[in-house]
Amino acid sequence: MKRKKKTEDLINEIVSGNDISQYIESNTDEFLDTPVHIYLKKQLSAAGLKVSQVADRSCKGEYIYQVFRGIKRPGRDILICIALAMELSLEETSHLLRIARMPLLDARNRRDSILIFSLKQALPVPDTNDLLYEFDEPCL
């Protein structure tokens, strides 16, 4: 899911402009206003998966159904479990975290580095948790 403008360009428009209403009006398509469960359903459809598969693969069971229905607002670790279960790319996972207004994965953070590695290697949640445990980091 590509954005039309880079974040830097949007920031430049904000700081160089004098009218925030004009900025908002002209950049409506750039905002990340999609609810998390709607974005997840789109990704689910694109991946050809069922919610039951994601629930099983994420090792989070019934909670995942509630996330996909929009009943529960998932935390960062649940979103990462879902991303791993759906085999989302690092870019797709970053977009998911941005939509959810969660901190992005940071390569300078040891735990996040392991999560980035797991996403790139398409590791399942249990294998990711084994790696986290091996490096004395909190499991998902």
C-alpha positions in Angstrom: 0.0 0.0 0.0 2.0 3.0 -1.3 1.4 6.5 -0.2 1.3 9.2 -2.9 3.6 11.5 -0.9 6.6 11.0 1.4 6.1 11.9 5.1 8.9 14.4 4.7 6.9 16.2 1.9 3.8 16.2 4.0 5.7 17.7 7.0 7.2 20.4 4.6 3.7 21.3 3.5 2.6 21.7 7.1 5.5 23.8 8.2 5.7 26.0 5.1 1.9 26.6 4.9 -0.2 29.1 6.8 -3.5 27.3 6.6 -4.0 23.9 8.2 -7.5 23.6 6.7 -6.1 23.8 3.2 -3.5 21.2 4.1 -6.1 18.8 5.5 -8.4 19.3 2.6 -5.7 18.7 0.0 -4.2 15.7 1.7 -7.3 13.8 2.7 -6.1 10.6 0.9 -2.8 10.6 2.8 -4.3 10.2 6.3 -4.2 6.8 8.0 -7.9 6.8 9.1 -8.7 3.2 8.2 -9.8 1.2 11.3 -7.4 -1.6 12.1 -9.9 -4.4 11.6 -10.8 -3.1 8.1 -7.1 -3.0 7.1 -6.7 -6.5 8.5 -9.7 -7.8 6.6 -8.2 -6.4 3.4 -4.9 -8.1 4.1 -6.7 -11.3 5.0 -8.5 -11.3 1.6 -5.3 -10.4 -0.3 -3.5 -13.3 1.4 -6.4 -15.7 0.8 -6.6 -16.7 4.4 -9.4 -17.2 6.9 -9.7 -15.7 10.3 -9.6 -19.2 11.8 -6.1 -19.7 10.2 -4.8 -16.5 11.6 -6.2 -17.3 15.0 -4.5 -20.7 15.0 -1.2 -19.4 13.6 -1.0 -16.4 15.9 -1.5 -18.7 19.0 -4.0 -16.1 20.3 -7.3 -18.0 19.6 -10.6 -16.3 20.2 -9.1 -12.9 20.8 -8.2 -12.7 17.1 -11.8 -13.2 16.1 -12.7 -10.2 18.3 -9.9 -8.1 16.7 -11.2 -8.9 13.2 -14.7 -8.0 14.2 -13.5 -4.6 15.6 -14.6 -5.5 19.1 -11.1 -5.5 20.6 -8.4 -3.0 20.0 -5.2 -5.0 19.9 -1.9 -4.0 21.4 1.4 -4.0 19.5 2.4 -7.6 20.3 -1.0 -8.9 19.2 -0.6 -7.0 15.9 2.8 -8.5 15.4 1.5 -12.0 16.1 -1.2 -11.3 13.5 1.4 -10.0 11.0 3.5 -13.2 11.6 0.5 -15.4 11.2 -0.5 -13.7 8.0 3.1 -13.6 6.7 2.9 -9.9 6.2 5.9 -8.1 4.8 7.9 -5.7 7.0 6.4 -2.9 5.0 2.8 -4.2 5.5 3.5 -4.7 9.2 4.8 -1.2 9.5 1.7 0.1 7.8 -0.4 -1.9 10.2 1.4 -0.5 13.2 1.0 3.1 11.9 -2.7 2.6 11.3 -3.0 1.3 14.9 -0.9 4.3 16.1 1.7 1.9 17.6 5.4 2.3 17.7 7.1 1.1 14.6 9.7 -1.7 14.8 13.1 -0.2 15.5 16.3 -2.0 14.4 18.2 -0.3 17.2 16.0 -2.2 19.7 17.2 -5.7 20.3 13.7 -7.2 20.7 12.4 -5.4 17.7 15.4 -6.6 15.7 14.4 -10.2 16.4 10.9 -9.4 15.4 12.1 -7.8 12.1 14.2 -10.9 11.5 11.2 -13.1 12.2 9.0 -11.2 9.8 11.6 -11.3 7.0 12.1 -15.0 7.5 8.4 -15.6 7.7 8.8 -17.5 11.0 5.8 -18.7 12.9 4.9 -17.2 16.2 6.2 -20.2 18.3 9.6 -20.0 16.5 9.7 -16.2 17.1 8.9 -16.7 20.7 11.8 -19.3 20.9 14.2 -16.7 19.5 12.9 -14.0 21.9 13.3 -16.4 24.8 16.8 -17.4 23.6 17.9 -13.8 23.7 16.2 -13.2 27.1 13.5 -10.9 25.6 9.8 -10.9 26.4 7.8 -13.3 24.3 4.8 -12.2 22.2 
